[in-house]
Amino acid sequence: MHPHRQSRGSEDWDGWTTICSEIVSKLLRHYGGFIFAEPVDPEALHIPDYHDIIKHPMDLGTIDKSLEQGDYNPDKFYQDILLTFNNAARFNPS
């Protein structure tokens, strides 16, 4: 959980999935957001070492599907958003 945010159980935060879905939509529409729409395909992108470097892949499309399926709480959503962009920064450090 983010250190500056109060903890809230999902039962206390009505409408959080709608807010999270809007965040994902905005991120996907952002310039360059399309890159995060699907899981990385190391074979198609010719990056065979991807899974050696990234142990827990995540992307916005997977997050969106998990939201639709009810597989999230606010903190898990937050962690997976961070994971998506931290993975990109880790694999592409420069």
C-alpha positions as CSV (number, residue, x, y, z in Angstrom):
1,M,0.0,0.0,0.0
2,H,1.1,3.5,-0.7
3,P,2.6,5.0,2.5
4,H,0.6,8.3,2.2
5,R,-2.8,6.7,1.6
6,Q,-5.2,5.5,4.2
7,S,-6.0,1.8,4.1
8,R,-9.5,1.1,2.9
9,G,-11.2,-2.2,2.6
10,S,-13.0,-2.7,-0.7
11,E,-16.3,-2.8,1.2
12,D,-15.6,0.8,2.3
13,W,-14.8,2.2,-1.1
14,D,-17.9,2.1,-3.3
15,G,-17.2,2.5,-7.0
16,W,-13.5,1.9,-6.8
17,T,-13.6,-0.5,-9.7
18,T,-15.1,2.2,-11.9
19,I,-12.3,4.6,-10.9
20,C,-9.6,2.0,-11.5
21,S,-11.1,1.2,-15.0
22,E,-11.0,4.9,-15.8
23,I,-7.4,5.0,-14.8
24,V,-6.5,2.1,-17.0
25,S,-8.4,3.6,-19.9
26,K,-6.6,6.9,-19.5
27,L,-3.2,5.2,-19.3
28,L,-3.9,3.2,-22.5
29,R,-5.0,6.4,-24.4
30,H,-1.9,8.3,-23.2
31,Y,0.8,8.7,-25.8
32,G,2.7,5.4,-25.9
33,G,0.2,3.7,-23.7
34,F,-0.6,1.1,-26.4
35,I,2.8,-0.5,-25.6
36,F,1.3,-1.6,-22.3
37,A,-2.0,-3.0,-23.7
38,E,-0.9,-6.6,-23.9
39,P,1.6,-8.9,-22.3
40,V,5.2,-8.6,-23.7
41,D,5.8,-11.3,-26.3
42,P,9.6,-11.9,-26.0
43,E,9.7,-14.0,-29.2
44,A,7.9,-11.5,-31.4
45,L,10.0,-8.7,-30.0
46,H,13.3,-10.6,-30.2
47,I,14.1,-10.2,-26.6
48,P,14.8,-13.7,-25.4
49,D,16.1,-12.6,-22.0
50,Y,12.9,-10.8,-21.0
51,H,11.7,-13.5,-18.6
52,D,15.3,-13.8,-17.1
53,I,15.0,-10.1,-16.1
54,I,11.3,-9.7,-15.5
55,K,10.1,-12.4,-13.1
56,H,6.5,-11.1,-12.7
57,P,5.2,-9.6,-16.0
58,M,2.2,-7.4,-15.9
59,D,0.4,-5.2,-18.4
60,L,-2.6,-2.9,-18.5
61,G,-4.7,-5.3,-20.6
62,T,-4.3,-8.0,-18.0
63,I,-5.1,-5.5,-15.2
64,D,-8.2,-4.4,-17.1
65,K,-9.4,-8.0,-17.6
66,S,-8.8,-8.7,-13.9
67,L,-10.9,-5.7,-12.9
68,E,-13.7,-6.9,-15.1
69,Q,-13.5,-10.3,-13.5
70,G,-13.6,-8.9,-10.0
71,D,-10.1,-10.2,-9.2
72,Y,-8.8,-7.0,-7.6
73,N,-9.0,-4.9,-4.5
74,P,-7.7,-1.4,-4.5
75,D,-4.2,-2.3,-3.1
76,K,-3.7,-5.1,-5.6
77,F,-4.7,-2.8,-8.4
78,Y,-2.2,-0.2,-7.2
79,Q,0.6,-2.8,-6.9
80,D,0.0,-4.2,-10.4
81,I,0.0,-0.7,-11.9
82,L,3.4,-0.1,-10.3
83,L,4.6,-3.5,-11.4
84,T,3.7,-2.7,-15.0
85,F,5.8,0.5,-15.1
86,N,8.6,-0.8,-12.9
87,N,9.0,-3.8,-15.2
88,A,9.3,-1.4,-18.2
89,A,11.9,0.7,-16.4
90,R,13.8,-2.4,-15.2
91,F,14.0,-3.9,-18.7
92,N,14.7,-0.6,-20.4
93,P,17.0,1.2,-18.0
94,S,18.3,3.9,-20.3
